[in-house]
Amino acid sequence: MARWQPSKTNHRQELVLREYLKTHNGTEAYQTVYKNTSRKVAGVLASRLLKKPHVKRRLVQLWERQMKRSDISVDKVLTDLQWAIEFGKKHARPDQVIAGANAQAKLVGLLRERVETGHVGEFGDTTSIEGILEVVSKEAGPEAAMMLASMFGLKVPESETTKQMKEAVLFMADPATDSVN
């Protein structure tokens, strides 16, 4: 049976989304609206909230409205960054060229900021190699998990998860084997 999904955000969800647009940090946005929430709980609840389809739709609406109001578009930003890169090349400023190229790559999704959660040495509740590889597989994809294992010369225990990771890597290496004749 399908769960009921609201079609509109409620008042507090709307406030969280508006804070999120300012900070781009779900945990901070959630804690701003729900004052007495611990950081850990706020992180979990913000993540759940931001995954809901109706909340995602509303966030896109708010983001588009904000972009239109400030007369900013992705094309405009990319054009401005390209101008900065050309200026840096012309005036022998490699730092400007690199900064502009990095900003362009981030804008189009080729580069992502690394986000760390927890404390140094923590990797969630995982204590085994298989557990770590499973988390990496979910977060970055099965090929990343297998690459991590091979880079560190780890013996990957045979399990259903690691079999699926190997199959995914093999399929990506040779997708033609799955074609229909």
BELKA-V877262 format. One record per backbone hydrogen bond with DSSP energy under -1.0 kcal/mol. CO is the residue of the C=O (numbers start at 0). NH is the residue of the N-H. If there is no record, write none. Layout:
# BELKA-V877262
CO,NH
CO,NH
This chain:
# BELKA-V877262
9,13
10,14
11,15
12,16
13,17
14,18
15,19
16,20
18,22
19,23
24,28
25,29
26,30
27,31
28,32
29,33
33,36
37,41
38,42
39,43
40,44
41,45
42,46
43,47
44,48
45,49
48,51
51,55
52,56
53,57
54,58
55,59
56,60
57,61
58,62
59,63
60,64
61,65
62,66
63,67
64,68
65,69
66,71
67,70
72,76
73,77
74,78
75,79
76,80
77,81
78,82
79,83
80,84
81,85
82,86
83,87
84,88
85,89
86,90
87,92
88,91
92,96
93,97
94,98
95,99
96,100
97,101
98,102
99,103
100,104
101,105
102,106
103,107
104,109
104,110
118,121
122,125
127,131
128,132
129,133
130,134
131,135
132,136
133,137
134,138
135,139
136,140
140,144
141,145
142,146
143,147
144,148
145,149
146,150
147,151
148,153
158,162
159,163
160,164
161,165
162,166
163,167
164,168
165,169
166,170
167,171
168,172
169,173
173,176
174,177
175,178
